[in-house]
Amino acid sequence: MDKDPQIANKEKEQSQKPLIKVGLTVGDINGIGPEVLIKALKDNRILTDIIPVVYGSNKVVSFYKKHLNLQDFNYQTCKSADEVSAKKINVVNVWQDEIEIEPGQSNADGGKYALLSLEAATKDLASGKIDVIVTAPFSKENVAKAGFEFVGHTEYLAEMSGAKEALMVLVSGSLRVALVTTHIPIKDISSKLNKELIVQKIEAFEQSLKKDFGIVKPRIAVFGLNPHAGENGKIGEEEQHSITPAIQQARQNGVLAFGPYPADGFFGSKSRQQFDGVLAMYHDQGLTAFKALCFEDGVNFTASLPIVRTSPDHGTAFDIAGKQLADEQSMRSAIYLAVDAYRNRKIYKEITANPLPFSKEEKGRKDQD
């Protein structure tokens, strides 16, 4: 029987798309990172879009394959990313050490090998051997013991890629929540906020929504800092002094920014459906509601970098590591978002590279404006 022409055309289009080389770090080898990574890759249909390159050790992958009883999970071991193959799961051996894997145990070894995995993937990303990077979670405490001097992945990758500052964006479907401040104490938030910083974050968010998500004219909702967005100065003055002036400045610069909105009722109302992105002032203000709504498939996307990086929106979860309870959907979503963002960036670069010149008539009208 002949194949449906629409299906045949879709398969042809899919086969013509260049496969994206996705570098995957294993995270803490005693956390849920290796488990969700293997579970996300076990469905071979994912190989129609990507060439997965796992940075770690075949011994770690073999341990969790056996632990999860996934007899049909197949992969090939490579000495470097130069040896990877399409239609296969590729594991780059970053280390050859004989190590004891202890699921659920937080220790220095977990930090040491998470850092080795990250460093190897970052090096290959910089040299063009992989196209994007997806990072499994590690313990900040444990990687610090291994000499990691950054607050987290976001700050490390910003430094490695030469970016002044990255923008953390949590993504699930059409819900995108970005943060002005990230990993700082609550007592320091107010002193960190100023008009210039907020304008910078609004404009960086707009650029990401255009470039990474393909939204032509993004609308951004900006939160206030205080309850009820300050109530005109009755409950704090940050809105009047910094946030509202920043929104006004961004609008003068051509950004469709609105607010400040009270954070408490925003996510539960229909208001968020009118926006392409939400900018929160601090970590828990934006992420508490986001994770309540989208914990299973949320993705941490690092915007404002010259490279594409995503990660699942959960941590190492030592409490369930090794118990076969970890849900892989967030990791799977992180992989697909990295691929989409990479392709969107290429499209954006193409359509903005050589804008059509004005005709003489149009140029004359423009000069009169």
C-alpha positions as CSV (number, residue, x, y, z in Angstrom):
1,M,0.0,0.0,0.0
2,D,1.3,3.5,-0.9
3,K,2.2,5.7,2.0
4,D,0.0,8.8,2.7
5,P,1.6,11.7,0.7
6,Q,1.4,14.0,3.7
7,I,3.3,11.5,5.9
8,A,5.8,10.9,3.1
9,N,6.4,14.6,2.7
10,K,6.9,15.1,6.5
11,E,9.3,12.2,6.6
12,K,11.2,13.7,3.7
13,E,11.4,17.1,5.4
14,Q,12.6,15.5,8.6
15,S,15.3,13.5,6.8
16,Q,16.6,16.7,5.2
17,K,16.9,18.6,8.4
18,P,20.5,18.6,9.6
19,L,20.9,16.7,12.9
20,I,21.8,18.8,15.9
21,K,24.8,17.5,18.0
22,V,23.5,17.8,21.6
23,G,26.2,17.7,24.3
24,L,24.7,16.2,27.5
25,T,26.5,16.4,30.8
26,V,25.8,13.7,33.4
27,G,25.6,16.0,36.4
28,D,26.2,14.4,39.8
29,I,26.7,10.7,39.3
30,N,24.9,9.9,42.6
31,G,21.9,12.2,41.8
32,I,19.0,11.6,39.3
33,G,20.9,13.2,36.4
34,P,22.2,9.9,34.8
35,E,18.8,8.3,35.3
36,V,16.7,11.0,33.6
37,L,19.3,11.3,30.9
38,I,19.1,7.6,30.0
39,K,15.3,7.5,30.3
40,A,15.0,10.6,28.0
41,L,17.3,8.9,25.3
42,K,15.9,5.4,25.5
43,D,13.1,6.2,22.9
44,N,15.0,5.9,19.6
45,R,12.7,8.4,17.9
46,I,14.7,11.2,19.5
47,L,17.6,10.2,17.2
48,T,15.7,11.5,14.2
49,D,16.4,15.1,15.5
50,I,19.6,14.9,17.3
51,I,23.0,13.2,17.7
52,P,23.3,12.8,21.5
53,V,26.8,13.1,22.9
54,V,26.9,12.2,26.6
55,Y,30.0,13.4,28.5
56,G,30.8,11.1,31.3
57,S,31.9,7.4,31.5
58,N,30.6,4.2,29.9
59,K,30.9,2.7,33.4
60,V,28.4,5.2,34.8
61,V,26.0,4.6,31.9
62,S,26.4,0.9,32.2
63,F,25.7,1.0,35.9
64,Y,22.4,2.9,35.5
65,K,21.4,0.9,32.5
66,K,21.6,-2.2,34.6
67,H,20.1,-0.5,37.7
68,L,17.1,0.6,35.6
69,N,16.9,-2.8,33.9
70,L,16.9,-1.3,30.5
71,Q,18.3,-4.2,28.5
72,D,17.4,-2.7,25.1
73,F,19.2,0.6,25.8
74,N,22.2,0.7,23.4
75,Y,25.0,3.1,23.1
76,Q,28.5,3.4,21.7
77,T,31.6,4.5,23.5
78,C,33.9,7.2,22.0
79,K,37.2,8.6,22.9
80,S,36.2,12.1,21.8
81,A,33.4,13.9,20.1
82,D,35.2,13.5,16.8
83,E,34.1,9.9,16.7
84,V,30.3,10.3,17.2
85,S,27.8,8.7,14.9
86,A,24.3,9.6,13.8
87,K,21.4,7.3,14.8
88,K,23.4,6.3,17.9
89,I,23.7,7.4,21.5
90,N,27.3,8.4,21.9
91,V,29.1,8.3,25.3
92,V,32.4,10.2,25.4
93,N,34.7,8.8,28.1
94,V,35.8,11.8,30.0
95,W,37.5,9.7,32.7
96,Q,38.7,6.2,33.2
97,D,38.7,6.1,37.0
98,E,37.3,3.2,38.9
99,I,34.7,4.9,41.1
100,E,32.0,3.7,43.4
101,I,28.6,5.0,42.3
102,E,26.3,5.5,45.3
103,P,22.9,6.6,44.2
104,G,21.4,9.0,46.8
105,Q,24.7,9.8,48.5
106,S,25.9,13.4,48.4
107,N,29.7,13.3,48.4
108,A,32.8,14.9,46.9
109,D,33.1,12.4,44.1
110,G,29.7,13.4,42.7
111,G,31.0,17.0,42.4
112,K,34.3,16.0,41.0
113,Y,32.9,14.0,38.1
114,A,30.1,16.4,37.4
115,L,32.7,19.2,37.0
116,L,34.8,17.0,34.7
117,S,31.8,16.3,32.5
118,L,30.8,20.0,32.3
119,E,34.4,21.1,31.5
120,A,34.7,18.6,28.7
121,A,31.3,19.5,27.1
122,T,32.0,23.2,27.4
123,K,35.4,22.8,25.7
124,D,33.8,20.9,22.8
125,L,31.0,23.4,22.5
126,A,33.6,26.2,22.2
127,S,35.4,24.3,19.5
128,G,32.3,23.5,17.5
129,K,32.3,19.8,18.0
130,I,28.8,20.0,19.4
131,D,26.0,22.5,18.7
132,V,24.3,22.9,22.0
133,I,24.7,21.9,25.6
134,V,22.1,20.4,28.0
135,T,23.3,20.1,31.6
136,A,22.1,17.6,34.1
137,P,21.9,18.9,37.7
138,F,24.8,18.9,40.2
139,S,25.2,19.8,43.8
140,K,26.6,23.3,44.2
141,E,28.2,22.2,47.5
142,N,29.9,19.2,46.0
143,V,31.3,20.9,42.9
144,A,32.6,23.7,45.1
145,K,34.7,21.0,46.9
146,A,36.1,20.2,43.4
147,G,37.2,23.8,42.9
148,F,34.2,25.2,41.1
149,E,34.2,28.9,41.9
150,F,30.8,29.8,40.4
151,V,27.3,30.0,41.9
152,G,26.0,27.6,39.2
153,H,25.9,26.5,35.6
154,T,24.5,29.9,34.4
155,E,27.3,32.0,35.8
156,Y,30.0,29.5,34.7
157,L,28.8,29.4,31.1
158,A,28.5,33.2,31.0
159,E,32.1,33.5,32.0
160,M,33.3,30.8,29.6
161,S,31.4,32.3,26.7
162,G,32.6,35.9,27.4
163,A,29.1,37.2,28.1
164,K,28.8,40.1,30.6
165,E,25.7,38.6,32.2
166,A,23.3,35.8,31.5
167,L,19.5,35.8,31.8
168,M,17.8,32.9,33.4
169,V,14.5,31.9,31.8
170,L,12.2,29.1,32.9
171,V,10.1,27.7,30.0
172,S,7.1,25.4,29.7
173,G,5.2,25.7,26.5
174,S,4.1,29.3,26.1
175,L,5.0,30.2,29.7
176,R,8.4,31.9,29.9
177,V,9.5,33.4,33.2
178,A,12.8,35.4,33.4
179,L,14.5,36.8,36.4
180,V,16.1,40.1,37.1
181,T,18.1,38.7,40.1
182,T,18.9,35.0,40.6
183,H,20.9,33.4,43.4
184,I,21.2,36.2,46.0
185,P,19.8,36.5,49.5
186,I,16.4,38.1,49.9
187,K,17.9,40.8,52.1
188,D,20.1,42.0,49.2
189,I,17.4,42.1,46.4
190,S,16.2,45.7,46.9
191,S,19.7,47.2,46.9
192,K,20.5,45.3,43.7
193,L,17.5,46.6,41.8
194,N,17.9,49.8,39.8
195,K,16.4,51.2,36.6
196,E,19.5,50.4,34.4
197,L,19.6,46.8,35.5
198,I,15.8,46.3,34.9
199,V,15.9,47.9,31.5
200,Q,18.9,45.7,30.6
201,K,17.0,42.6,31.6
202,I,13.8,43.6,29.8
203,E,15.7,44.2,26.6
204,A,17.7,41.0,26.9
205,F,14.5,39.1,27.4
206,E,12.9,40.7,24.4
207,Q,15.9,39.8,22.2
208,S,15.7,36.2,23.4
209,L,12.0,35.9,22.7
210,K,12.7,37.1,19.2
211,K,15.9,35.2,18.5
212,D,15.4,32.0,20.5
213,F,11.7,31.5,20.4
214,G,10.8,33.1,17.1
215,I,8.3,35.7,18.4
216,V,8.2,38.7,16.2
217,K,6.8,41.3,18.6
218,P,7.0,39.9,22.1
219,R,4.8,41.3,24.9
220,I,6.5,41.2,28.3
221,A,4.8,41.5,31.7
222,V,7.0,43.0,34.4
223,F,6.4,42.2,38.1
224,G,6.7,44.7,41.0
225,L,8.8,43.8,44.0
226,N,6.4,44.5,46.8
227,P,3.0,43.1,47.7
228,H,0.3,44.6,45.4
229,A,3.2,46.2,43.4
230,G,3.7,48.7,46.1
231,E,0.3,50.3,46.0
232,N,1.7,53.6,44.8
233,G,4.3,53.8,47.5
234,K,2.3,52.6,50.5
235,I,4.1,49.3,50.6
236,G,7.5,50.1,49.4
237,E,9.0,52.5,46.9
238,E,11.0,50.3,44.5
239,E,8.2,50.3,41.9
240,Q,8.1,54.1,41.8
241,H,11.9,54.6,41.9
242,S,13.2,51.8,39.7
243,I,10.7,49.4,38.2
244,T,8.1,51.8,36.6
245,P,10.8,54.1,35.2
246,A,12.5,51.1,33.7
247,I,9.3,49.9,32.0
248,Q,8.8,53.4,30.6
249,Q,12.3,53.5,29.3
250,A,12.0,50.1,27.7
251,R,8.8,51.2,26.0
252,Q,10.6,54.3,24.7
253,N,13.2,52.0,23.3
254,G,10.5,50.1,21.4
255,V,9.9,47.2,23.7
256,L,6.4,46.1,24.5
257,A,6.8,46.0,28.2
258,F,3.9,46.4,30.7
259,G,3.4,46.6,34.4
260,P,4.4,46.5,37.2
261,Y,2.0,43.7,38.1
262,P,1.5,42.2,41.5
263,A,3.0,38.8,41.4
264,D,0.6,37.0,43.7
265,G,-2.5,36.9,41.4
266,F,-0.8,37.0,38.1
267,F,-0.2,33.3,37.4
268,G,-3.7,32.3,38.4
269,S,-5.5,34.9,36.2
270,K,-6.0,35.0,32.5
271,S,-3.7,38.0,32.3
272,R,-0.6,35.8,31.6
273,Q,-2.2,34.6,28.4
274,Q,-1.8,38.1,26.9
275,F,2.0,38.0,27.3
276,D,4.9,36.1,25.7
277,G,7.1,36.4,28.7
278,V,7.1,37.4,32.4
279,L,9.9,39.2,34.1
280,A,10.1,38.6,37.9
281,M,12.3,40.6,40.2
282,Y,13.8,37.7,42.1
283,H,14.2,33.9,42.1
284,D,11.3,32.6,44.2
285,Q,8.9,35.3,43.1
286,G,8.9,33.8,39.6
287,L,9.9,30.2,40.1
288,T,7.6,29.2,42.9
289,A,4.5,29.6,40.8
290,F,6.3,28.3,37.7
291,K,7.3,25.1,39.3
292,A,3.9,24.6,40.9
293,L,2.4,24.8,37.4
294,C,5.1,23.1,35.3
295,F,7.4,21.1,37.5
296,E,7.3,17.9,35.4
297,D,8.3,19.5,32.1
298,G,9.8,22.9,33.0
299,V,13.2,23.8,31.4
300,N,15.9,26.2,32.5
301,F,17.0,28.2,29.5
302,T,20.1,30.4,29.7
303,A,19.5,33.5,27.4
304,S,21.9,36.3,26.4
305,L,24.7,33.8,25.7
306,P,26.3,33.2,22.3
307,I,25.7,29.5,22.8
308,V,22.5,27.5,23.5
309,R,22.2,25.9,26.9
310,T,19.3,24.3,28.6
311,S,18.7,22.1,31.6
312,P,15.8,20.4,33.4
313,D,14.3,22.7,36.1
314,H,14.9,20.2,39.0
315,G,17.9,19.5,41.1
316,T,19.9,16.4,42.0
317,A,17.0,14.9,44.1
318,F,19.3,12.7,46.2
319,D,16.2,11.6,48.1
320,I,14.8,9.7,45.2
321,A,18.0,8.9,43.3
322,G,18.4,5.2,42.6
323,K,14.8,4.4,43.4
324,Q,13.6,4.6,39.7
325,L,11.2,7.3,40.6
326,A,12.7,10.2,38.6
327,D,10.6,11.6,35.8
328,E,12.5,12.3,32.6
329,Q,10.1,14.6,30.9
330,S,11.9,17.8,32.0
331,M,15.2,16.5,30.6
332,R,13.5,15.5,27.3
333,S,11.9,18.9,27.1
334,A,15.3,20.5,27.7
335,I,16.8,18.6,24.8
336,Y,14.0,19.6,22.4
337,L,14.1,23.2,23.5
338,A,17.8,23.4,22.9
339,V,17.3,22.1,19.4
340,D,14.4,24.5,18.7
341,A,16.4,27.5,20.0
342,Y,19.4,26.5,17.9
343,R,17.3,26.4,14.8
344,N,15.4,29.6,15.6
345,R,18.7,31.4,16.0
346,K,19.8,30.3,12.6
347,I,16.5,31.5,11.0
348,Y,16.7,34.8,12.9
349,K,20.3,35.3,11.7
350,E,19.3,34.6,8.1
351,I,16.3,37.0,8.1
352,T,18.1,39.8,9.8
353,A,21.5,39.5,8.0
354,N,20.7,41.4,4.8
355,P,17.6,43.6,5.1
356,L,16.2,44.8,1.8
357,P,17.4,48.4,0.9
358,F,14.8,51.2,0.8
359,S,13.7,52.1,-2.7
360,K,14.3,55.8,-3.7
361,E,10.7,56.6,-3.1
362,E,10.7,55.0,0.4
363,K,14.0,56.6,1.3
364,G,12.6,60.0,0.4
365,R,9.6,59.5,2.7
366,K,11.9,58.2,5.5
367,D,14.1,61.3,5.2
368,Q,11.1,63.5,5.5
369,D,9.9,61.8,8.7
